[in-house]
Amino acid sequence: MMVALLPVPALANEGGEGEELDIPEIVLEHLADSYEWHIASYQGSHISIPLPIILRSASDNPGQKWFFCTAHSLPDQFFFSEEHHGKIYERVGGEEVRPLDLSITKSVLQIWIVVVVLITVFLSCARWYKNHDAKSEAPKGFVGAMEMIVMTIHDDLIKSSIGEKHYKPYAPYLLTVFFFILTCNLIGLIPVFPGGANVTGNINITFFLAVCTMLAINLFANKEYWKEIFWPEVPLFLKAYPAPVMPLIELFGVFTKPFALMIRLFANMMAGHAVILSFTCVIFLGWSMGVGFGLGLNAFSIIMLLFMNALELLVAFVQAYVFTMLSAVFIGLAHKEHHAE
């Protein structure tokens, strides 16, 4: 992972001797989504994979409406807006407007890679079970490890959190979420293509996952769940007169639960990547302060990088587990059983 910022030396020297290294800018640039997959930089030359940009013009011009290009062949009417984090905008009648952008960005390509990896893993495991009798022959090696993980998440987490009566419809979704987040986290730790994209550190991705969980909770909840929200078992003055205080608080909780899921996953994964990138920048920053400072800072940075990468391997699993566990707990709370006094 120490080579995750291979472009840093080039960026540090690009402006000439004595130019200070802007660590926050470099870290934010690597964490952000982009329209090309940057591999490395050397003496001002950038090695990158151009990604397809698909735009629909917002102008009223009856001519060409759809544009297919790359970041290096962007039509003159479009530009990358620094005020909007590098997103593509269009000049229309003296105004800057956002066109319909269906581009294959770095995060989108990383998700496709994750999907291909997951399909390959699942199909290879399914092929083993198709060719062997699982009742008389226990799987070994990779298939055995996958079975252990699946059974752990299925039995010890999903089944126990939701309840044996209601867990089956939700098990496929929760298992998919777990393996998707885990694979994204692990591939994101690979410093070079086809890894390195900060997918789970993108709030748009965690927002979508949280919305899926919110729909799974509220669309299939039973009447006891909604009764606890709109008519909880509290004194009348707390739920009806003079104001429905408790129903409002409980209704607010419908949205705060998925919001907490979204922020927890996003913040933890983004912070881990940011810390690793920052320590990598310190290696190059140390040499500008002299040999003595450089050796000391480099030794400290390398030790911290090894520690952080080992920690991120653990965090990759923990965050996938926590997101799945909390989703299962929230779904289980939506299937409360009425207990007669």
C-alpha positions in Angstrom: 0.0 0.0 0.0 3.0 2.3 0.3 3.0 2.7 -3.4 -0.6 4.0 -3.3 0.6 7.5 -3.9 3.1 6.8 -6.7 2.2 10.2 -8.3 3.2 12.1 -5.2 6.9 12.6 -6.0 6.0 13.8 -9.5 3.4 16.2 -8.1 5.8 17.5 -5.5 8.4 18.2 -8.2 6.0 19.4 -10.9 6.1 23.0 -9.7 9.8 23.2 -9.4 12.3 23.1 -6.6 11.2 24.2 -3.2 7.4 24.0 -3.8 5.5 22.8 -0.8 3.6 19.6 -0.9 -0.1 20.2 -0.5 -1.1 17.1 1.4 -4.9 17.9 1.8 -5.3 18.6 -1.9 -3.5 15.4 -2.9 -5.5 13.3 -0.4 -8.8 14.7 -1.5 -7.9 14.3 -5.2 -7.2 10.6 -4.7 -10.4 10.1 -2.6 -12.6 11.8 -5.2 -14.3 10.1 -8.1 -12.9 10.9 -11.6 -13.5 10.4 -15.3 -10.2 8.5 -15.8 -8.3 5.9 -13.8 -4.9 7.4 -12.8 -2.1 4.8 -12.6 1.1 6.8 -12.0 3.0 10.0 -12.9 6.6 10.4 -13.8 8.4 13.7 -14.6 5.1 15.4 -15.5 3.8 12.6 -17.6 0.6 10.9 -16.4 -0.3 7.3 -17.1 -4.0 6.8 -16.9 -6.9 4.7 -18.3 -9.5 7.0 -20.1 -13.0 6.1 -19.2 -16.1 6.7 -21.4 -18.0 9.9 -20.9 -21.6 9.9 -21.9 -23.4 13.2 -21.8 -26.8 14.6 -22.9 -26.7 18.3 -23.7 -29.0 20.6 -21.7 -29.2 23.1 -24.6 -32.2 23.5 -26.9 -30.1 22.9 -30.0 -32.0 20.4 -32.2 -28.6 19.1 -33.4 -26.5 16.6 -31.6 -27.8 15.9 -28.1 -25.7 12.9 -27.0 -22.0 13.1 -26.7 -19.6 10.1 -26.3 -16.0 11.1 -25.5 -13.2 10.9 -22.9 -11.7 13.4 -20.6 -9.1 14.3 -23.2 -11.6 14.8 -26.1 -14.3 16.7 -24.2 -16.3 19.0 -26.6 -15.7 22.8 -26.1 -19.2 23.4 -24.7 -18.4 21.2 -21.7 -15.9 21.8 -19.0 -14.7 20.4 -15.6 -16.0 22.6 -12.9 -13.6 23.1 -10.0 -16.4 24.7 -7.9 -18.3 21.4 -8.2 -15.5 18.9 -7.4 -14.5 18.3 -11.0 -18.0 17.4 -12.3 -18.8 18.2 -15.9 -20.9 21.3 -16.6 -22.1 22.9 -19.9 -22.2 26.4 -21.1 -25.7 27.2 -22.3 -26.6 30.8 -23.1 -24.0 32.3 -20.9 -25.0 30.1 -18.0 -23.4 27.0 -16.5 -25.8 24.0 -16.3 -25.3 20.4 -15.4 -26.0 18.1 -18.4 -27.4 14.5 -18.0 -24.2 12.6 -17.1 -24.2 8.9 -17.6 -20.5 8.5 -17.7 -18.6 5.4 -16.6 -16.5 7.0 -13.8 -13.8 5.4 -11.7 -16.3 4.4 -8.9 -18.7 2.9 -11.5 -16.0 0.8 -13.1 -14.8 -0.3 -9.6 -18.3 -1.5 -8.8 -18.5 -3.4 -12.1 -15.1 -5.1 -11.2 -16.5 -6.0 -7.8 -19.6 -7.5 -9.4 -17.5 -9.6 -11.7 -15.4 -10.8 -8.8 -18.5 -11.7 -6.8 -20.2 -13.5 -9.7 -17.0 -15.5 -10.4 -16.6 -16.5 -6.7 -20.3 -17.5 -6.3 -20.4 -19.5 -9.5 -17.2 -21.3 -8.7 -18.6 -22.3 -5.3 -21.9 -23.3 -6.9 -20.1 -25.5 -9.4 -18.4 -27.4 -6.6 -21.7 -28.1 -4.9 -23.2 -29.2 -8.2 -20.4 -31.7 -8.8 -20.1 -33.0 -5.2 -22.5 -34.4 -2.6 -22.3 -31.8 0.2 -24.0 -34.2 2.7 -21.2 -36.8 2.4 -18.2 -34.6 1.5 -17.3 -31.4 3.2 -15.8 -28.6 1.0 -12.2 -27.7 1.5 -9.9 -24.8 0.7 -11.5 -21.7 -0.8 -15.0 -23.2 -1.0 -14.8 -24.4 2.6 -13.8 -20.9 3.7 -16.7 -19.3 1.8 -19.2 -21.8 3.3 -17.9 -20.9 6.8 -18.3 -17.2 6.2 -21.8 -17.6 4.6 -23.0 -19.8 7.5 -21.6 -17.5 10.1 -23.4 -14.5 8.6 -26.5 -16.4 7.9 -27.0 -18.3 11.2 -25.2 -16.2 13.8 -26.1 -12.8 12.5 -29.1 -12.7 10.2 -31.1 -15.5 11.7 -30.5 -14.5 15.3 -31.1 -10.8 14.7 -34.3 -11.0 12.7 -35.8 -14.1 14.2 -36.3 -17.6 12.8 -39.8 -16.8 11.7 -39.1 -13.8 9.4 -35.4 -14.0 8.4 -35.6 -16.1 5.1 -36.9 -13.3 2.7 -34.1 -10.9 3.9 -31.2 -13.4 4.0 -30.3 -13.0 0.2 -30.2 -9.2 0.4 -28.2 -9.1 3.6 -25.7 -11.6 2.4 -25.3 -9.7 -0.9 -24.8 -6.4 1.0 -22.1 -8.1 3.3 -20.1 -9.5 0.4 -20.4 -6.4 -1.7 -19.1 -4.1 1.1 -16.4 -6.5 2.1 -15.2 -7.0 -1.5 -15.3 -3.2 -2.2 -13.3 -2.6 1.0 -10.6 -5.2 0.2 -10.2 -4.2 -3.5 -10.0 -0.6 -2.4 -6.8 -1.5 -0.4 -5.1 -2.6 -3.6 -3.0 0.4 -4.6 -3.0 -0.1 -8.4 -5.6 -1.0 -11.1 -8.0 -2.8 -10.8 -8.1 -1.7 -7.2 -7.7 1.5 -5.3 -11.0 3.2 -5.8 -12.7 4.4 -2.6 -16.2 3.0 -3.4 -17.4 2.6 0.2 -15.9 5.9 1.0 -18.2 7.5 -1.5 -21.3 8.9 0.3 -23.5 8.3 -2.8 -22.8 4.5 -2.6 -23.4 4.4 1.2 -26.6 6.5 0.7 -27.9 4.0 -1.8 -27.2 1.0 0.5 -28.9 2.8 3.4 -32.0 3.6 1.3 -32.2 -0.1 0.3 -32.1 -1.1 4.0 -34.7 1.6 4.8 -37.1 0.2 2.2 -36.5 -3.3 3.4 -37.4 -2.2 6.9 -40.5 -0.1 6.2 -42.1 -1.6 3.2 -42.5 -5.1 4.8 -42.9 -4.1 8.5 -45.9 -5.5 10.4 -48.6 -3.5 12.2 -46.9 -3.8 15.6 -44.0 -1.8 14.2 -46.2 1.0 13.0 -48.2 0.9 16.1 -45.0 1.5 18.1 -44.3 4.6 16.0 -47.7 6.3 15.8 -49.3 5.0 19.0 -46.6 3.9 21.4 -47.4 2.5 24.9 -46.7 5.7 26.8 -48.9 8.1 28.8 -51.5 9.8 26.7 -50.1 13.3 27.1 -46.8 12.1 25.4 -48.5 10.7 22.3 -51.6 12.8 21.7 -52.2 15.9 23.9 -51.2 18.7 23.7 -48.7 17.5 21.0 -47.8 14.1 19.6 -44.2 14.2 21.0 -43.4 10.5 21.0 -44.9 9.7 17.5 -42.8 12.6 16.1 -39.7 11.3 17.7 -40.4 7.7 16.6 -41.1 8.9 13.0 -37.9 10.8 13.0 -36.1 7.5 14.0 -37.3 5.9 10.8 -34.9 8.2 8.9 -32.1 8.5 11.5 -31.4 4.7 11.5 -30.5 4.5 7.8 -28.7 7.8 8.1 -26.5 6.4 10.8 -25.7 3.4 8.6 -24.8 5.7 5.7 -22.5 8.0 7.8 -20.8 5.2 9.8 -19.7 3.2 6.7 -18.8 6.3 4.7 -16.8 8.0 7.5 -14.9 4.9 8.6 -13.8 3.9 5.1 -12.9 7.4 3.9 -11.0 8.1 7.1 -8.9 5.0 6.7 -7.9 5.8 3.2 -7.2 9.4 4.1 -4.9 8.4 6.9 -2.9 5.9 4.7 -2.6 8.5 2.0 -1.5 11.2 4.5 1.3 9.0 5.9 2.4 8.2 2.4 2.7 11.9 1.7 4.8 12.4 4.8 7.5 10.1 3.3 8.1 12.6 0.5 7.6 15.6 2.7 10.3 14.5 5.1 13.1 14.7 2.5 12.5 18.4 2.0 13.4 19.0 5.6 16.9 17.4 5.4 18.4 13.9 5.7 18.0 13.7 9.5 14.3 14.7 9.5 13.8 12.6 6.3 15.1 9.4 7.8 13.2 9.9 11.1 9.9 10.8 9.4 10.3 8.0 6.8 10.8 5.4 9.5 7.8 6.6 11.4 5.6 6.8 8.3 6.6 3.3 7.1 5.8 1.8 10.5 2.4 3.6 10.7 1.7 2.6 7.1 2.2 -1.1 7.9 0.1 -0.7 11.0 -2.7 1.2 9.2 -2.8 -1.3 6.3 -3.1 -4.2 8.8 -5.8 -2.3 10.6 -7.7 -1.6 7.4 -7.8 -5.3 6.6 -9.6 -5.8 9.9 -11.8 -2.7 9.3 -12.8 -4.0 5.9 -14.4 -7.0 7.5 -15.7 -5.2 10.6 -17.5 -2.5 8.6 -19.2 -5.0 6.3 -20.2 -7.0 9.4 -21.5 -4.0 11.3 -23.5 -2.7 8.4 -25.1 -6.1 7.9 -25.7 -6.6 11.6 -27.4 -3.3 12.1 -29.5 -3.7 9.0 -30.6 -7.1 10.3 -31.4 -5.7 13.8 -33.4 -2.9 12.3 -35.3 -5.3 10.1 -35.9 -7.5 13.1 -37.4 -4.6 15.0 -39.9 -4.1 12.2 -41.3 -7.6 12.9 -42.2 -7.3 16.5 -44.6 -9.7 17.9 -47.5 -8.6 20.1 -47.2 -9.8 23.6 -50.4 -9.9 25.6 -50.2 -8.8 29.2 
